[in-house]
């Protein structure tokens, strides 16, 4: 089956006339392929390197399967944020009225005590209200930033609520613990 006139025959481009031995020899040889460099685009440049066509940009939330959308996480996250907002909105009036706050605390503790100077606690109550409001706002912003990247975020409102509630409680206890009349009432009520 040889061709009588080999000069008229087209030269093969893709090895279709190669023998199996020639094909095996070609497969064993490394093939150098030039990387395709895309034309500059209007967006940020993506560095070209090994496997750069297979990797996605770091800001792409669809790039990593571990950073995909979690519906249960979002529901729990928004529920915790809503619960925190309700707590902040209802606590701010109580924190600003420091005299009523101390009456409630003393009633809950079962202590018959009065503040020496009830107006001295008002700045502490105002500071605690501001910290609580700004803490909820910071927690919501960090949570939103984390959700935008497709990460699990339910723990952020939980930790934010614990941290800012402890800070607020500490601010509210400072005037109580520095009042000598409260200390004498607390010590006198112990068995």
Secondary structure, 3 states (H helix, E strand, C coil): CCCCCCCCCCCCCCCCCCCHHHHHHHHHCCCCCCCCCCCCCCCCCCCCCCCCCCCCCCCCCCCCHHHCCCHHHHHHHHHHHHHHHHHHHHHHHHHHCHHHHHHHHHHHHCCCCCCCCHHHHHHHHHHHHHHHHHHHHHHHHHHHHHHHCCCCCHHHHHHHHHHHHHHHHHHHHHHHHCCHHHHHHHHHCCC
